[in-house]
Amino acid sequence: MSREDRFRFVSLLALELENNDIELPSLPDVVMKIRKMLESDSADFDKVSQAVSLDPVLVSRLFVFANSAYYSRGNDKVDSLEVAISRLGFEVVRNTAMSLAMKQLYGSNKHAEASKHLRAIWANGMKLSCMAWAVAKKVPAVNPESAYLAGLTHDVGKLYIVTKAEEFPSILGDAASLKSMFDEWNAQITKTIMESWGFSDEMAESADAATYRDEDPESAVRLVDVIWAAGKLLEAGNSGTVDPREIPTFVKLGVGRKALPDIMGSYRDKLRSMQESLA
């Protein structure tokens, strides 16, 4: 990628961010409707069920999820939408709807080079969301389903960057330059997109650990801490190189070495379940 192309592209991103002109396709109506309903303290089961029933793809995925090994109870198979929603719970229904919507966004690009990058971003996002869910199960102050959602949307800024980069073919073909763009711009752009989609400040800020993570072990636990810790565990993989005792954020979360095997097991189970349900 030429220096001129990089300068033009970075200038474009900076200008759109400054003008709050970051645009992505809107989330499907059913997703927005379900989110609004579930934000209410008095969510109505019948209304949620009715909203879900309008999306046949979502309905089919909920049946698969509810009957998966993770949620099914022996041979007790779900055969009605109401029972599926009851078994999964509202938050899992919301996250399944969001997962389908995000998968659609990441799969909508027809540009071959862009599609390759987007498939990798989507795969990494699924891993982060499932790891965040597994970590949050060990942290009483954080809802695991909220952690899953934060992980799922953590890299939506990269989707925007790849989409814009179609106008700059030299960038799409330069993996090192594209990674540099991701590192520099993803957090700010993701936060802006999350805010435009109506998510809470804490959810939007979870994308930007450099700005919003407080390493003081005595500070309040926040969603951004869980997302950052999940990323660290994914980076380490199965190498066992993470020693929670030496990392302030893990100390703050109350996650020690003994918790890591359970977290990794929960992560693998959740990832397998989500991959099967969204296939």
Number of C-alpha atoms within 10 A of each C-alpha: 16 8 8 9 14 17 10 12 19 15 12 13 19 14 13 14 16 10 9 13 12 17 13 15 6 12 15 15 11 20 24 17 15 24 21 14 19 18 10 9 7 8 14 11 15 10 13 22 20 13 16 24 16 11 15 10 13 22 21 15 20 25 20 21 26 25 22 17 13 13 14 17 13 8 8 8 14 20 11 10 18 16 15 23 22 13 19 18 12 19 19 18 27 23 19 23 26 23 22 19 18 19 18 13 18 22 15 11 17 9 10 9 14 21 17 14 17 24 14 11 17 22 14 17 21 22 25 31 29 29 32 33 30 28 29 27 18 19 17 11 13 19 15 24 20 19 29 28 24 28 31 25 25 26 22 26 24 24 23 20 19 22 19 15 17 15 11 16 13 16 21 22 14 11 13 12 15 21 14 11 19 18 11 12 18 23 23 16 28 25 25 20 21 21 15 15 14 13 15 10 11 14 22 25 26 27 30 19 15 12 12 15 21 18 15 12 15 12 11 11 21 20 26 26 25 29 27 21 22 26 19 15 22 15 12 12 12 11 8 11 11 17 11 21 13 10 14 15 23 22 16 20 24 16 19 15 13 9 13 19 12 14 22 19 13 18 22 14 15 20 20 14 18 20 13 13 19 17 8
